[in-house]
């Protein structure tokens, strides 16, 4: 479990500080699909989901 303060720092504060200093973080690469049958059948194209 992550504390709310840590969650805010990790998602908002730290990326801003890193960008200010010119630190480039690795970008996640999403390939393939997420498929599940429970609680109901669903398939999500991960690459399309994060495409800008």
N, C-alpha and C positions, 0 to 999 in steps of 0.2 A: 504494500500500500504506500502511496506517495502522498505526502502532506500537501495541502492546498498551496502553501507558500512555495514549496519546491516546484510544484507544477507550474505556477505563474512564472517563477524565475527561469525554469528550463524552456518554457514555450515563448516567453515574451522578452524578459530582461536579458538573458544571455545572448540570444541571437542578435539583438541590437548592439550589445557591447562587442561581440565578435565582428560584426559588420563594420563598426566604427574603427576597429583596429585593422581591418583588412583581412581578417581570417576567413577563409572559404571552407565551409563544411562540406563533406561528401553528400551528394544527392542520392536519394534512394532510387533504385531502378525497379520498376514493377513490371513483371512479365507474367503472362499466363492468365488464368482465371481462378476465381474463388468459387468453388461449388460446394453446396451442402444440400442435404435432403431434409434436415430437421431444423427448426420446427416446420418448415415447408421447403419445397424445392426452390433453389435460387442459384443463379450463375451470374457473376460479376466479372466483366473484363477489366482487370486491374490497370492495364496500360491506358485504356480509354478513360477510366475514372479520374486519373490524375493528369491527363493531357490538358495542356493550357491552350 
